[in-house]
Amino acid sequence: MRYLALILLLPTFGVLTWLYCAYPRALPRTPARVRYDVAVIVLGLASTLFALLGAYDYPWATGDAIWRQIMASVAAYHVYPVVLAIGSWLRARVLA
């Protein structure tokens, strides 16, 4: 039950990862860019998992058990795109 939120969001994370890797097309796909992209994706997944488990284990004062899943989904859905956006912004400055 703890990872249900992550399983439900995997298709969305797959699309976001594809978009992150595919754009911008102006930057050449060098080995340095591939290593950087893999590092950002792994960092994004690790931080998403940390946020998901933290939100799931947080003692929410009100609500039923479904709110644990909802808050874990919200935390995971907000952390991963933010990490990819910061990684994309830094990639444009570091590898350009």
C-alpha positions in Angstrom: 0.0 0.0 0.0 2.9 2.4 0.6 4.0 2.5 -3.0 0.5 2.6 -4.6 0.9 6.3 -5.3 4.2 5.8 -7.1 2.8 2.9 -9.2 -0.2 5.1 -10.2 2.1 8.0 -11.3 4.7 5.9 -13.2 3.1 6.6 -16.6 3.2 10.3 -15.9 6.8 10.1 -14.7 7.7 8.2 -17.9 6.3 11.0 -20.1 8.1 13.7 -18.1 11.3 11.7 -18.3 10.9 11.3 -22.1 10.3 15.1 -22.5 13.3 15.9 -20.3 15.6 13.7 -22.4 14.2 14.7 -25.8 14.4 18.5 -25.4 16.2 20.7 -26.1 17.3 19.2 -29.4 19.8 22.0 -30.0 22.2 20.6 -27.4 24.2 17.7 -28.9 23.7 14.3 -27.2 27.3 13.8 -25.9 28.4 11.3 -23.3 28.6 14.1 -20.8 24.9 15.1 -21.4 23.8 11.5 -21.1 25.6 11.1 -17.8 24.1 14.4 -16.6 20.6 13.3 -17.6 20.9 10.0 -15.9 22.2 11.6 -12.7 19.2 14.1 -12.7 16.7 11.3 -13.3 18.1 9.1 -10.6 18.2 12.2 -8.2 14.6 12.9 -9.2 13.4 9.4 -8.5 15.3 9.2 -5.2 13.8 12.5 -4.0 10.4 11.5 -5.2 10.6 8.3 -3.2 11.8 10.2 -0.2 8.9 12.7 -0.5 6.4 9.9 -1.1 7.4 7.9 2.0 7.7 11.0 4.1 4.2 12.1 3.2 2.8 8.6 3.6 4.3 8.2 7.1 3.4 11.7 8.3 0.8 11.6 11.1 -2.1 13.5 9.4 -4.5 14.8 12.0 -7.7 14.3 10.1 -9.1 12.1 7.4 -9.3 8.4 6.6 -6.5 6.2 5.3 -7.1 7.3 1.8 -5.7 10.7 2.7 -2.3 9.1 3.2 -2.3 7.9 -0.4 -3.6 11.3 -1.7 -0.9 13.3 0.1 1.8 10.8 -0.9 0.6 11.2 -4.6 0.6 15.0 -4.3 4.1 15.0 -2.8 5.5 12.7 -5.4 3.8 14.5 -8.3 5.3 17.9 -7.2 8.8 16.8 -6.4 9.7 15.0 -9.6 8.8 17.8 -12.1 10.6 20.3 -9.9 13.8 18.3 -9.9 13.6 17.8 -13.7 12.9 21.5 -14.2 16.0 22.5 -12.1 18.1 19.9 -13.9 17.0 21.2 -17.2 17.8 24.8 -16.2 21.2 23.8 -15.0 21.9 21.6 -18.0 21.4 24.6 -20.3 24.0 26.5 -18.3 26.5 23.8 -17.6 26.6 22.0 -20.9 26.0 24.9 -23.3 
